[in-house]
Amino acid sequence: MKPLFKPFIILTIVLLAAIHARAAEKIYVYNWTEYLPESVLAQFTKETGIEVVYATYESNEAMYAKLKLIKKDGYDVAVPSTYFVSKMGREGMLIKLDQSLLPNMKHLDPELLNKDYDPNNTYSVPYMWGSTGIAVNTDEIPKDRISSWADLWKPEFKGRLLLQDDLREVFHMALRLKGFSGNTTNPGEIEQAYLLLKDLMPNVLLFNSDSPRLPFLAGEVSIGMMWNGEAWMARQENPAIRYIYPKEGASFWVDSFVIPQGARNPKGAHAFINFMMKPEVAKACVEEYGYPTPVKTAIALLDSKIKNNRTIFPDTKVIQQGQFQNDVGQAIEIYQKYWEKLRTGD
């Protein structure tokens, strides 16, 4: 008995250690609220054995401020928007991606790669892209009366308006009304947008970038800015909520996966990012949240009602009328100065 017992104990210890090591592997993901299906996280863990510890934020600014403070043992994956990818990369806050660990990049739309905010996708891989336009509850406001960002300034909407809690998106709206680029770095143009936005404040009931559809569904607001995916989800619950691309052009953006400096498990982070580019995974994310995917091979898998939905997938003309957000460099400090004045009523 003894000669057999000792090897058996050793083998058991080795197996238990291996199981424990596999079960103990984790990645820490920091993402926007309601932006990644729980079923997808469970599938990733099932396939890889890597547990996902998941936390959320409500704005790029909140994400950036938190990551700026973390020097080690931080998040493995975060999901900043275009202009924050370039800002964080420039400030040394991101780890360069090892694209040899990301073979599923072959599924991505080339039109959304190698952009100015991240040449050669050194730091980022696109997750979702989308637009910011106007949402309207047509039970209270006829849809055909709303076609322009300027309509939000109408006196009849006093105290009824929702704005995104995002300075670049709010300023984009005013800049386009003034005929300027939504990515301007000109201090005079930014000031003109601020003065125009001051006139809008009596109409604003609240700022919300957590789940902006919820105040619409609760009847708190009837018109305002909204992301296309939020508008699509809202309409699943209330068909009267419609999404409008303003004639001056919507704001377009890309949210991307990055690996922050101080990541605990960069290899696991690469595995997660690669998993998220699988066509069937990207399909599930579109179906859950109503945002377009950069995973081109996933689009063919979608039901025609989703694939042909113009709230989710705008046509070429709408995209050409709008403008994708870019990094504005040091001019962001000017935006922030006027944003604070706007929010405090100065």
Steps between C-alpha positions, in 0.01 A plus 500: 500500500766752593692496168174578315367750752782752481492546118121525520529786753757679286286463188195629685691804626629576149150470351345716769771761453440505125124533548550776755742686274253484212208607716702777659589673171304822465480813291361831617282677243391865529222594259206730437171421674282249310748438225598132515258208537535281808452197276813598305705530820377158610588352161852645519555345843360167382732492199817626667461435871580866563263673741393856416481753782281770350457868594328788321526875452269768362738726305840510335606760752416275797684207342805712421519654848489160668757337272731798541526419871572128460868413462488121549251218560247690296250416228600271215254637244326836462278642224573869429359698210710617205649819635580346838694217332740754351518703822573197715751360252680832483517516879650152535188352659464207257692182416583439134297211362664178383301446181641147465269417792201655317443282191130591495590850383459348153123532555509879549384756246816666357309832489510511880870414536820707487325826589666826600422446866700173498717440190551130426278419800803510722291527818140422410256266327151632418214343695190697400436816305195718485342842490350766720181653365156610621247279676133600506193358669255531212201457731583852623695657214426420133811361335460716188550814712857399590778499240777718640718544808352852506158356587628424852518875565123551444338673804225240510756246622589694813585255778432199278840428348765235564863557398778246502741549788784523249667831424620409150158381388319804641752740346485310170132587476558873550811511282318342207214748539757779475644344187823388668668163524404289800874440541607865496793617710427868434438676838269758341282234341479303823397817685226569244368146554503559876298821466245319285477218754440750781176593325399133500534447875142605596376209290729244666344285772793263545832368370527123469755269341427200719177368344345800322206295375369452855381862554315469167337174603408648840336802333742749656609637162355491152789623285877513516836363394547126495731231368349294222525174697321650799227626267467154345471337843247764611283429198484132590308608811319803361451514120416871525866584566669576170855588401580789265825583323516884505553668165818673621649158561517255788805445714665166421738316729686173545546330837806276511661237718832605653734351760590758767846527650501318831287215361520186714455252215595639156500153344148437628401845374617410149302175521189696596539759222556226245191314626288814463583514127348157431210553256242317714605702807479831313157397370376442856620847604314670213181309579521595867583870474424624149840645414678421173799268518833542323511119463402492136445124485243525781261716296406217265390296803245760613127480443394729212287714736815591691737510204271741312409716801624853425511596868766232548668510159474849343532532125800657329334840456429530873859407585636753251282774650634426846847507645708251694658629820874561493750596765519879546827493695558779748180672383311257723593730788305780330200272458524395865515862618181590316335171594548575869360850451202356319429242771539749787298774332784754480 
